[in-house]
Amino acid sequence: MQGSRLGWAVYEEIPMPRAFITGVTGQDGQHLAEFLHGKGYQVFGLVKGQNNPKADLLRDQFPYVEIVPGDLADLPSLVKAMEVAQPDEVYNLAAISFVALSWNQAELTANLTGTGVLRMLEAVRMVGGASDNKIRFYQASSSEMFGKVRETPQTERTPFHPRSPYGCAKVFGHDITVNYRESYGLWACSGILFNHEGPRRGVEFVTRKVTNAAARIKLGLQNDLVMGNLDAKRDWGYAGDYVKAMWLMLQQDEPDDYVIATGETHTIEELVERAFAEVGIDDWKKYVRQDPKFFRPAEVDLLIGDATKAREKLGWTPEVDFPSLVKMMVKNDLAIEAARAGLPVPS
C-alpha cells in the first residue's frame, strides 16, 4: 500500500499510540474502541455529564477505555479533554444521529452534529493542530448529505442536497473540516459513510427495529411491525468493517475524504422480507403495516455509494455482505429477547 504509515518499524521502541473518540458509547464508537485496543492503542473516550449511565457500559464492557468528561456544546471542556488525552488521533463520531429525531430537535441537531464539529476542530487546533507531531482528525460524515441525489452512484465529488436537519448539519461538519484542513493546515479528513449496521445498532434505527421485531414476533412477544416507507433504497454495510476504514484514513501520508460503501442497494422491503425469513416466517406481510407518521417529511429515496477511491488508496473492502449482516442481527436479537423473556432460543 502506497502513501501510508502502516509499516511501523518493529526494531524501534515506539510509544503506544493514543486515540480519542467522541461518541464512544454508540455503535461505531464501541466497534472502533475495540478495534483500536486490538491494534495496541491507548483509547480515550469522551462522555458527557456526571453519573452518565453510559459510562457504566464502558466500564463494564470496555474497561480499557479511559473516560474523559466533556461536551460537544462546550469548547473549554473539549480543550481540556484534548490536554488530558494528548491524542495522536481523534475520531469525531458523536452526533444526534437518528435522522427522524432531527426534525423534532433541529436546533439541537445543528448545535451538536454541526457546530460540535467546529468546536472539536478548534480544540484540536488549539492543543495540537500546529505542532510538529500533528493530531490527526477524523470526521464522521454521512451519505445523508447527498439526500436528493444528483447522480448515481454517489462519489466524493457528488454534490450535496441534504433532505433533513441531520443531513444539513452533517454537510456543515464536513465542509468545516475541509475548511480547517485548507485554512489552518490541520491533518483532517472525513469518511462519507453509507448506512452501516450491526447488533449494536439502537432499536430506534430501521434495521434494528426490523430485526428485533422479527425476533419478538417469532417468540410470540409482539404481534406486528409498524413501518413507514418500504420502497426507500439504502447501501447497507457492517459497522465493524467501516471502522477499519476510519483507521486506515488516518494512516495515510496526506489527509483526504473517502466514500465508504458496499456499492449494493436494497429496499427496506427486502430488509423486512429477509429478516422474517431468518426466523422462518415466509408471509411477512401478515405482520407488517405502514403508518404515515413514520414517513419522513422529505424522503431520501436512493443511496448507493462508489467506494473505488477507498478501495484503491486505502486497500479497504467490506467483508460482511447484506444477507450475512441481517442474519447476524436477527440471531443476536433472538438471543437477547429470548433471554429477557426466559424462553429457549428457536433452533
CORBELTA-V83742 format. One record per backbone hydrogen bond with DSSP energy under -0.5 kcal/mol. NH is the residue of the N-H (numbers start at 1). CO is the residue of the C=O. E is the energy in kcal/mol with one decimal. If there is no record, write none. Layout:
BEGIN
NH | CO | E
NH | CO | E
END
This chain:
BEGIN
5 | 251 | -3.7
8 | 6 | -1.9
12 | 9 | -1.1
14 | 12 | -1.2
19 | 42 | -2.6
20 | 89 | -2.6
21 | 44 | -2.6
22 | 91 | -2.4
24 | 46 | -0.5
26 | 23 | -1.4
29 | 23 | -0.6
30 | 26 | -2.6
31 | 27 | -2.0
32 | 28 | -3.0
33 | 29 | -2.6
34 | 30 | -2.1
35 | 31 | -2.4
36 | 32 | -3.1
37 | 33 | -2.3
38 | 34 | -1.8
39 | 35 | -0.9
40 | 37 | -1.5
41 | 36 | -2.4
42 | 17 | -3.0
43 | 41 | -0.6
43 | 64 | -0.5
44 | 19 | -2.9
45 | 66 | -2.3
46 | 21 | -2.5
47 | 68 | -2.2
52 | 49 | -0.5
55 | 52 | -1.9
56 | 52 | -0.7
56 | 53 | -0.6
57 | 53 | -1.0
58 | 54 | -1.7
59 | 55 | -2.4
60 | 56 | -2.3
61 | 57 | -3.0
62 | 57 | -0.5
62 | 58 | -2.4
65 | 62 | -2.2
66 | 43 | -2.9
66 | 64 | -0.5
67 | 65 | -0.7
68 | 45 | -2.9
70 | 47 | -1.3
74 | 71 | -2.2
78 | 74 | -1.3
79 | 75 | -2.4
80 | 76 | -2.2
81 | 77 | -2.0
82 | 78 | -2.3
83 | 79 | -2.2
84 | 80 | -2.1
85 | 81 | -2.7
86 | 82 | -2.7
88 | 18 | -2.7
89 | 18 | -1.8
90 | 136 | -3.2
91 | 20 | -3.1
92 | 90 | -0.6
92 | 138 | -3.1
93 | 22 | -1.1
93 | 91 | -1.2
97 | 95 | -1.3
99 | 97 | -0.9
101 | 98 | -0.6
102 | 98 | -1.1
102 | 99 | -0.8
103 | 99 | -0.5
103 | 100 | -0.9
104 | 100 | -0.6
104 | 101 | -0.5
105 | 101 | -2.0
106 | 103 | -0.6
109 | 105 | -2.3
110 | 106 | -2.4
111 | 107 | -2.3
112 | 108 | -2.3
113 | 109 | -1.8
114 | 109 | -0.9
114 | 110 | -0.7
115 | 110 | -2.8
117 | 114 | -1.3
118 | 114 | -0.9
119 | 115 | -2.0
120 | 116 | -2.1
121 | 117 | -2.6
122 | 118 | -2.3
123 | 119 | -2.4
124 | 120 | -2.4
125 | 121 | -2.7
126 | 122 | -2.6
127 | 123 | -1.9
128 | 124 | -2.9
129 | 124 | -1.6
130 | 125 | -0.5
131 | 128 | -0.6
134 | 132 | -0.9
135 | 128 | -1.2
136 | 88 | -2.7
137 | 135 | -0.5
137 | 187 | -3.1
138 | 90 | -2.9
139 | 189 | -2.4
140 | 92 | -1.8
141 | 139 | -1.4
141 | 191 | -1.2
143 | 193 | -1.9
145 | 142 | -1.6
146 | 143 | -1.8
147 | 143 | -0.7
148 | 161 | -2.3
149 | 147 | -1.6
153 | 304 | -0.6
154 | 304 | -2.8
158 | 155 | -1.2
161 | 145 | -1.5
163 | 144 | -0.6
168 | 164 | -2.5
169 | 165 | -2.4
170 | 166 | -2.3
171 | 167 | -1.9
172 | 168 | -1.9
173 | 169 | -2.4
174 | 170 | -2.5
175 | 171 | -2.9
176 | 172 | -2.8
177 | 173 | -1.3
178 | 174 | -2.0
179 | 175 | -2.4
180 | 176 | -2.3
181 | 177 | -1.9
182 | 178 | -2.4
183 | 179 | -2.7
184 | 180 | -1.9
185 | 181 | -0.7
186 | 180 | -1.5
187 | 135 | -0.6
188 | 186 | -1.5
189 | 137 | -2.5
190 | 256 | -0.5
191 | 139 | -2.1
192 | 190 | -0.6
192 | 258 | -3.2
193 | 141 | -1.4
193 | 191 | -1.6
194 | 260 | -2.6
197 | 237 | -3.0
201 | 198 | -2.0
205 | 202 | -1.6
209 | 205 | -2.8
210 | 206 | -2.1
211 | 207 | -2.4
212 | 208 | -2.7
213 | 209 | -1.8
214 | 210 | -2.5
215 | 211 | -1.8
216 | 212 | -2.5
217 | 213 | -2.9
218 | 214 | -2.1
219 | 215 | -1.8
220 | 217 | -1.1
221 | 216 | -3.1
222 | 216 | -0.9
225 | 287 | -2.8
227 | 225 | -0.6
227 | 289 | -2.9
233 | 301 | -3.3
234 | 266 | -2.6
236 | 234 | -0.8
237 | 195 | -2.2
239 | 197 | -3.0
241 | 238 | -1.1
242 | 238 | -1.6
243 | 239 | -1.9
244 | 240 | -0.5
245 | 241 | -0.9
246 | 242 | -1.5
247 | 243 | -2.0
248 | 244 | -2.4
249 | 245 | -2.0
250 | 246 | -1.2
250 | 247 | -0.5
251 | 248 | -1.2
252 | 249 | -1.0
253 | 3 | -2.7
258 | 190 | -2.0
260 | 192 | -2.2
261 | 259 | -0.5
266 | 234 | -2.5
268 | 232 | -1.6
269 | 230 | -2.0
271 | 267 | -1.8
272 | 268 | -2.4
273 | 269 | -2.8
274 | 270 | -2.5
275 | 271 | -2.4
276 | 272 | -2.4
277 | 273 | -1.9
278 | 274 | -1.7
279 | 275 | -0.7
279 | 276 | -0.8
280 | 277 | -1.6
281 | 276 | -2.8
282 | 280 | -0.7
284 | 282 | -1.5
286 | 283 | -1.4
287 | 284 | -1.8
288 | 284 | -0.7
289 | 225 | -2.3
291 | 227 | -2.6
294 | 291 | -2.3
295 | 292 | -1.8
301 | 299 | -0.7
303 | 233 | -1.2
306 | 154 | -2.6
307 | 305 | -0.6
311 | 307 | -2.4
312 | 308 | -2.7
313 | 309 | -2.9
314 | 309 | -0.5
314 | 310 | -1.5
315 | 310 | -0.8
316 | 310 | -1.6
321 | 319 | -0.6
325 | 321 | -2.3
326 | 322 | -2.4
327 | 323 | -2.3
328 | 324 | -2.5
329 | 325 | -2.2
330 | 326 | -2.6
331 | 327 | -2.4
332 | 328 | -1.9
333 | 329 | -2.3
334 | 330 | -2.6
335 | 331 | -1.9
336 | 332 | -2.3
337 | 333 | -2.7
338 | 334 | -2.2
339 | 335 | -1.9
340 | 336 | -2.2
341 | 337 | -1.8
342 | 338 | -0.8
342 | 339 | -0.6
343 | 338 | -3.0
END
